[in-house]
Amino acid sequence: MTGRYFEDCNEAGPHSPGVRRGVAAHAVDPRNAARLWQTSHDMLVAAATTA
């Protein structure tokens, strides 16, 4: 896995307003990725301790 986004078998470029193609900035934001990873981890730990 590369962490890249593809459209029609090509690497997608950044999204432009008014165009229905491209990758939105929030989808490649490293802070959002880190937050999602931490939230997922916390949820798994919570589920494991209540089971």
Buried (B, 14 or more C-beta within 10 A) or exposed (E): EEEEBEEEEEEBEEBEEEEEEBBEEEEBEEEEEEEEEEEEEEEEEEEEEEE
